[in-house]
């Protein structure tokens, strides 16, 4: 393995959902945000009145991360995506929800080489403080990248009935604002997504959601940086890696959701842990 390949194996990206970004790799990197306890997951709250609740789960979901580094692109993703979306068909701007990405399932595809990618994936987990020697309580919190949708700023149509039906689907564009919580730290984000609904306009039964374009996150803001298996910061690693990588990660989301409970495969053991206050802890571009 080349020197750069070994250095690049430290490179990591976020989440976000549920999702992810490069931390403190440059001298002028953004200072880390303060940690905060995790808020209760959206699934723990009842759906708002008139809202249709969709649960994300099953196959075909993915949160991807790409860092356009000067000498090497970093690429990775997690297919373990969960969360809920509460959609109000007659007033789409009143919709809300949460998209969660499990970073324990995050894998990299930078080199298209099994050994190199596996090594880089292990280092990525360490950067997220998910190493095998990190206390379980910390892992339960840090493993989930969460994009919490707090408001819908714009929609392409005011209500679902106004969206033309094509091929059995009604597609709407949302401009959603909220917080991306990664590594116990939350940053404000605004994300443009397309949502395709299946079923009657008044009571849709399924949807697919995808980012219309990547949004960005900073690893330094989320204090994601080189660490060992116990989560201890590796002194000097940033100086070696920081000359070749960027602080910004591009994040994309693809997810499917149905009305009702999420499939068992999508449920996360950390969801209940996130609901408890764990003392671990502007715009998208």
Beta strands, then each sheet from edge to edge (+ up, - down):
strand 1: 52-56
strand 2: 62-68
strand 3: 73-78
strand 4: 81-87
strand 5: 96-102
strand 6: 107-108
strand 7: 144-155
strand 8: 165-166
strand 9: 169-182
strand 10: 185-199
strand 11: 204-211
strand 12: 215-218
strand 13: 248-259
sheet 1: 6+ 3- 2+ 13- 1+ 4- 5+ 7- 9+ 8-
sheet 2: 6+ 3- 2+ 13- 11+ 10-
sheet 3: 6+ 3- 2+ 13- 12+
end
